[in-house]
Amino acid sequence: MDERWIFLPFRPKVRRLDIFAAKITCPRIMRTVIQRVSEASVTIEGVEKSRIGRGLLILLGIEHDDTEEDILWLCKKIAALRIFSDDAGLMNLSVQDVAGEMIVVSQFTLFASTKKGNRPSFIRSARPETAIPLYENFIETLRKESSRPVLTGEFGADMKVSLQNDGPVTILIDSKNRE
């Protein structure tokens, strides 16, 4: 949990505005956007780094207080997520069941705050010295949990991500909002 101070206005009987501070706690979360794809690729500086056929494109956002527990829970959830259609057209199959592939792309913009003004703030996103080891651990854990190929983008690079969304099926999962 991250502690922050917020300032709350209230009006006493006197006609002036007083401000007082209250300490609140904000849960930290690891966030993923999962897209079921027919195909996807990542290109960096005009060179294709990764390409998959049927599978999942996973956009991963990391905050500075994310933990190994968050990684393990998310990877188990993603590996078992039944979002591929079976013979009856129902979403009953996982990426493992369909022998699918995955691409994981780091995306700090998943924690953009647009509360003030029109320029997003990314203060909730983890700094590279924290995020890179967690990103690498996420990839390795996902490989182990899914027993499937997991390709990647390049952390911090300007990437061109192409995909053909299948469905479309797009799922948002937060590690602290375990629905």
Summary of the structure (lengths in Angstrom):
residues: 179
radius of gyration: 19.7
end to end distance: 19.2
largest distance: 70.2
contacts: 521
relative contact order: 0.25
helix: 20%
strand: 44%
